[in-house]
Amino acid sequence: MQTKEHMTLILYSRPGCTLCEEAAVLLDFVLDEFPGWSYQEINIDEDAALSLRFLYEIPVVMYQSEIWSYGKFETEPIRNRLLEKS
């Protein structure tokens, strides 16, 4: 039986960001429906280039080099993207 490659989303965030904390909780909730998918949270404060790029857009959810979501996190657009990729 062939196994599907593990897929990882990136959540760009920073400490103290309530929208980021909410996005992480909602992302956990959505990804429970999609085995084989996970996310890695990256603190933009630890990288000057990321901080400059995403400071006013966080939280940002990205897959490969494509931004799937930024700012206020909504589950349905992410769920739809995951359905397309699964």
C-alpha positions as CSV (number, residue, x, y, z in Angstrom):
1,M,0.0,0.0,0.0
2,Q,1.3,3.4,-0.9
3,T,1.4,6.0,1.9
4,K,0.8,9.7,1.3
5,E,3.6,12.1,2.0
6,H,3.3,14.0,5.2
7,M,2.3,17.6,4.5
8,T,3.2,20.5,6.7
9,L,1.7,24.0,6.9
10,I,3.7,26.9,8.4
11,L,2.1,29.2,10.9
12,Y,4.1,32.5,11.2
13,S,3.3,34.1,14.5
14,R,4.8,36.0,17.4
15,P,4.4,35.8,21.2
16,G,1.6,37.9,22.7
17,C,-0.4,37.9,19.5
18,T,-3.9,36.9,20.4
19,L,-4.9,36.4,16.7
20,C,-1.9,34.1,16.4
21,E,-2.9,32.1,19.5
22,E,-6.5,31.8,18.1
23,A,-5.1,30.7,14.7
24,A,-3.1,27.9,16.3
25,V,-6.1,26.6,18.2
26,L,-8.3,26.7,15.1
27,L,-5.6,25.2,12.9
28,D,-5.3,22.3,15.4
29,F,-9.0,21.8,15.1
30,V,-9.1,21.8,11.3
31,L,-6.1,19.5,11.0
32,D,-7.7,16.9,13.2
33,E,-9.9,16.2,10.1
34,F,-6.8,15.7,7.8
35,P,-4.5,12.9,8.8
36,G,-1.1,13.3,7.4
37,W,-1.2,17.1,7.7
38,S,0.4,19.1,10.5
39,Y,1.8,22.6,11.1
40,Q,5.0,24.1,12.3
41,E,4.7,27.4,14.2
42,I,7.5,29.9,13.5
43,N,8.1,33.0,15.7
44,I,8.8,35.9,13.3
45,D,10.6,37.7,16.1
46,E,13.5,35.3,15.8
47,D,14.2,36.2,12.2
48,A,14.6,39.8,11.1
49,A,13.6,39.1,7.5
50,L,10.5,37.3,8.6
51,S,9.6,40.0,11.0
52,L,9.9,42.7,8.3
53,R,7.9,40.6,5.9
54,F,5.0,39.5,8.1
55,L,4.9,42.0,11.0
56,Y,1.6,43.5,10.0
57,E,0.0,40.3,8.5
58,I,0.4,37.7,11.2
59,P,-0.9,35.2,11.7
60,V,0.2,33.9,8.3
61,V,-0.5,30.3,7.2
62,M,1.6,29.1,4.3
63,Y,2.0,25.9,2.4
64,Q,5.2,25.6,0.4
65,S,5.6,29.2,-0.9
66,E,1.9,30.0,-1.1
67,I,0.1,32.1,1.5
68,W,-3.2,30.4,2.4
69,S,-4.3,32.8,5.1
70,Y,-3.2,36.0,6.9
71,G,-4.7,38.2,9.6
72,K,-8.0,37.0,11.1
73,F,-8.0,33.2,10.8
74,E,-11.0,31.5,9.3
75,T,-11.4,27.7,9.2
76,E,-13.4,27.2,6.0
77,P,-10.8,28.6,3.5
78,I,-8.1,26.5,5.1
79,R,-10.4,23.4,5.1
80,N,-11.2,24.0,1.4
81,R,-7.5,24.3,0.5
82,L,-6.7,21.1,2.4
83,L,-9.5,19.3,0.6
84,E,-8.0,20.4,-2.7
85,K,-4.5,19.1,-1.7
86,S,-5.7,15.8,-0.1
